Each structure stands twice: as C-alpha cells, then as structure tokens.
Amino acid sequence: MPAREWAVIDSNVLIAANGKSDQADDACIDKCIDILMGVSSSTSLALDDGNEILSEYSRYCDYSGKPGVGDLFFAWAVNNQYTMCHRVSLTPDQDRGYAEFPESPDLAKFDPSDRKFVATALRADPAARIYNAVDSDWRQFAQPLASAGIRVTELCPDCLKPGVRRPALRFPVEASGLILQSHLVTAHAGTG
C-alpha cells in the first residue's frame, strides 16, 4: 500500500477559497476550494503541534466554519487536528525560525512567516507537499526549495504576477452558503 501524501496548506489558499484575495480570479478560487475539500475528505493535512499554522489560519478565518469554504476547512482542521491530521513537532531556531527549515544561503531571505509551512512539510513522514495560491515568494524561491526537497504546488500560477490586483470577490452569506453546500455535496458524493 502506498504511503499517504500529506499536504501543508498556506493560509492564502483559505483566503482565496473564501473569495477574499485581491489576486485570485474565479478559476483560482475554484482550485483552492477543490484542494481544501480534497485534503479534508482524504484526511491528509499536516500541521505543527505548536499550532502556529492553525493560529495563522485563525487570523483570516472564522471558527464557526462560515461563510466560506476556507472557513469551513479551518473549522474542520481545528475540530479534527488530533484525530484526522498528521501533527509534527518543530524545533525553534533563533536564526532560521525552525531547526527543520533548510540551512541554505539561497533561502536566507525566504519569508519568515512562511517557514512554518516548510518546516512542517519537511518534518511530515513522508514529506508533505505545500499548496500555494497567490503568494509569489514560493515561485521566487522555487529552485532552492526544490533543492531542499520541498514540493510546492502552485494552484494559481497566473495570479502570482507581482503588482497585479484583481477586485476582491466577497460573497454574501446566502451565496456563500450555496457555494459551500454545492462543494460539500460534490466532495462527499462518492463516499456514501
């Protein structure tokens, strides 16, 4: 039986799935929703046991799981973090943020707030894939990350262009509920 592939989800994926990213177009939002629903239905999320990833999610998402799919994913992760998620220990490091973050001069300027995702991905067994929607840093550091064994999936490569801002899509609660329900039905249609 093949090993499970773990996923680490950058918070910008949840933000885009909620329709609150200036850079995400409709196709990007759909991809983010699909990956969040897929990861939660396959219980393949990797998290740090210090709750730094969940803490970051909490700055952008609602614990109630409403009104968007990013909120729903966040609530699922909080409620299932000890039973359905792969939790890993990270070691604080004064210079790199985490001892698990690669010691590479090419990554010295990598965003310190995203290092928890890299450290968590490397600590997962087997190493997790990181999913990004609209953060251009992941593309900027693609080669040194790959050299360190980090696999990043860019969900929305056309939305990564620096300086390009699209109007934010903010769904009203009623419309968001319909979108949420349709994706829940789609995600769980084959599980019955």
C-alpha positions in Angstrom: 0.0 0.0 0.0 1.5 3.4 -1.0 2.2 5.9 1.8 -0.2 8.7 2.3 0.7 12.0 0.7 0.5 14.7 3.3 -0.5 18.3 2.4 0.5 21.6 4.0 -1.8 24.4 3.1 -0.5 28.0 3.0 -3.1 30.3 4.6 -3.5 32.2 1.3 -5.3 29.2 -0.1 -8.0 29.5 2.6 -8.2 33.3 2.0 -8.7 32.7 -1.8 -11.3 30.0 -1.2 -13.2 32.5 0.9 -13.2 34.9 -2.0 -11.1 37.5 -0.1 -7.9 37.6 -2.1 -7.4 40.6 -4.4 -5.2 38.4 -6.7 -7.4 35.3 -7.0 -9.7 35.1 -10.1 -12.7 32.7 -10.3 -10.6 29.8 -11.6 -8.2 30.2 -8.7 -10.9 30.3 -6.2 -12.4 27.1 -7.6 -8.9 25.4 -7.5 -8.5 26.4 -3.9 -11.9 25.1 -2.9 -11.2 21.8 -4.7 -7.9 21.3 -2.9 -9.3 22.2 0.5 -12.3 19.8 0.1 -10.0 17.1 -1.2 -7.5 17.4 1.6 -10.2 17.4 4.3 -12.1 14.4 2.7 -8.8 12.4 2.4 -7.7 13.5 5.9 -4.2 14.3 4.6 -3.5 17.6 6.3 -0.1 18.0 8.1 0.0 20.6 11.0 2.6 21.6 13.5 1.9 20.6 17.1 2.7 24.2 18.3 -0.5 25.3 16.4 1.4 28.0 14.5 -0.4 27.1 11.3 -3.8 27.0 12.9 -3.1 30.3 14.7 -2.3 31.9 11.3 -5.5 30.4 9.8 -7.4 31.9 12.7 -6.4 35.4 11.7 -8.2 35.0 8.4 -10.9 32.5 9.0 -13.9 32.1 11.3 -14.1 29.2 13.8 -17.8 28.8 13.0 -16.9 27.4 9.6 -18.9 30.1 7.8 -19.4 31.8 5.5 -16.7 30.5 3.1 -15.1 27.2 2.2 -11.8 28.5 3.7 -13.7 29.0 7.0 -15.2 25.5 6.7 -11.7 24.0 6.2 -10.3 25.9 9.1 -13.1 24.7 11.4 -12.6 21.1 10.1 -8.8 21.3 10.9 -9.4 22.7 14.4 -12.0 20.1 15.2 -10.0 17.2 13.8 -6.4 18.2 14.5 -5.8 15.4 16.9 -7.7 12.6 15.2 -7.5 13.2 11.4 -4.4 15.3 10.9 -0.7 14.5 10.9 0.8 16.6 13.7 4.6 17.1 13.8 6.9 18.7 16.3 9.0 21.7 15.2 12.2 22.9 17.0 12.6 26.7 17.4 15.8 28.1 15.9 17.0 31.6 16.5 18.5 32.1 13.1 16.2 30.0 10.8 13.0 30.1 12.7 12.9 26.3 12.9 15.7 23.8 13.0 13.8 21.8 10.4 14.0 24.8 7.9 16.8 24.2 5.4 20.2 25.7 6.1 20.7 27.3 2.7 22.1 30.7 1.9 19.7 30.7 -1.0 16.7 30.6 1.4 18.1 33.3 3.9 15.6 35.9 2.6 12.6 33.5 2.4 9.6 34.9 4.2 10.0 34.1 7.9 6.2 33.8 8.3 6.1 31.0 5.7 8.9 29.0 7.3 6.5 27.1 9.5 4.9 25.6 6.3 8.3 24.5 5.0 9.4 23.1 8.4 6.1 21.2 8.8 6.3 19.8 5.3 9.9 18.5 5.8 9.0 17.0 9.2 6.0 15.1 8.0 6.6 11.4 7.1 6.7 11.2 4.2 7.5 14.8 3.5 4.4 16.8 2.6 3.5 18.8 -0.5 2.9 22.5 0.1 -0.1 24.1 -1.7 0.1 27.8 -2.5 -2.5 30.0 -4.3 -1.3 33.6 -4.7 1.9 34.2 -2.7 4.7 35.0 -5.2 7.5 34.1 -2.7 7.0 30.4 -3.3 7.8 30.9 -7.0 10.6 33.3 -6.3 12.3 30.6 -4.2 11.2 27.6 -6.2 14.7 26.3 -7.1 16.3 26.5 -3.6 13.1 25.0 -2.1 13.2 22.1 -4.6 16.9 21.6 -4.0 16.0 21.2 -0.3 13.4 18.6 -1.1 10.3 20.8 -0.8 7.5 20.1 -3.2 5.2 23.1 -3.9 2.1 23.0 -6.0 1.2 26.4 -7.4 -2.6 26.3 -7.6 -2.9 29.7 -9.4 0.3 30.5 -11.3 -1.5 33.1 -13.4 -2.4 35.0 -10.3 1.2 35.3 -9.0 2.2 38.3 -11.1 3.6 41.0 -8.8 1.6 44.2 -8.8 -1.5 42.7 -10.4 -4.5 43.1 -8.2 -7.9 41.9 -9.1 -11.0 43.2 -7.3 -11.8 41.1 -4.2 -14.8 38.8 -4.6 -16.8 38.9 -1.4 -19.7 36.5 -1.4 -22.8 37.5 0.6 -23.6 34.9 3.3 -26.5 33.4 1.4 -24.5 33.0 -1.8 -21.5 31.6 0.1 -23.8 29.1 1.8 -25.0 27.8 -1.6 -21.4 27.5 -2.8 -20.4 25.7 0.4 -23.3 23.3 0.1 -22.6 22.5 -3.6 -19.0 21.8 -2.8 -19.9 19.6 0.2 -22.2 17.6 -2.0 -19.6 17.2 -4.7 -16.8 16.4 -2.2 -18.9 13.7 -0.4 -20.9 12.3 -3.3 -18.6 9.3 -3.8 -18.3 8.5 -0.1 -21.8 7.1 0.6 
